[in-house]
Amino acid sequence: MPQPTPVSNGEARSASVAATDGWVRGVAVTSLWSASSGSGVWIAIPGIGWKQLSAASESGHSHLVLLALLAKSYRLPVAYHEDSRGHVDQILV
């Protein structure tokens, strides 16, 4: 399976998704992707693309993965925050 291609901040963002101060609200997580190569965990957001979860904190990274999986499994809307690199460092479900 090929690795997801990162989307730069705002590159593929739809007009209906408002981002303020790095926050994107009211979106869905439709897929998760990871590989043993150590490239991290990625989430797919419709209208935005693939976003990489931040690995800045090992314990925090596990929590981000669990929240993304919960949102995907139960089709819950999420809000997420992007850090300066465009990685998702916070998820609200």
N, C-alpha and C positions, 0 to 999 in steps of 0.2 A: 504494500500500500504506500503510495507516495506521501511525503510530508506536506502538511498544509502550508500554503503560502501566506505569510503575514500581510495584513492590510495596514497601511500607514494610517495615522490618525485622521479620520474623516474622509479618507479616499473613496470608500464605497458606501458610506453612511447614507441611508435614505433620509429624505426630508422630514419624515414623520418621527424620527428619532432625535430628540433634542439633547445635546451634550452641553453641560455647563460645568466649568471648573473640573473637567475630566470625567464627569459622571454621565452615563448613558442610562436612561430609565425606560421601563416598560417594554423590555425585549424578552425573547425566549432563547433558551439554550436547546438546540436541536440535535447536537452531536458532541461527543467528546472523542479526542484522539490522543494517543501516546505511543511511544515506541521504546524499545530497550536501548536505543542508541543514546538516550539521555537528553533528547531535545525538549523535554518537558511535556506538559499536558496542554492541549489546545481545546477550545470550545468554539462551536459554530453558532453564529448569531445571524439569523435571516436578515438580508438587506445590508449587513455590515461585513460579514466574512469570518475568517478564522482569527481568533485572538488567543495569544499565549497567556497562560496563567503564570503569575510571577512566582519565581522560586527563591525570592529574597530570604524567606524564612522557611525552614524545613517543616516545622509544625504548622505554620500558617498555610503553607502550600497544600498540605493534607486537608485542611479545613476548606480551602477554596475548591478542591476537587470534590469533596463531599457535598458542598452546597450546590455546585454545578450539576452533579449527578442527581441530587434531590430535585432541582428545578427541571431537569430534563425528564426524569421519570414521572413526575406528577404534573408536568406541563404548567409550571408556575411562572408567572412573570418575574423578571429580575431587574435590578439596577446594578450596574457595576462601575467601578472607577478604574481609569487607566493611569499608570504611572508615566513618568517622562519618556520611557522607552516604548510606550504603547502596550505594555503588559497589564493584564488585569490583576490588580493588587487587593481589591475588595469586591465582595459580592453580597448584595442584600436580596433575600428571597422573601 
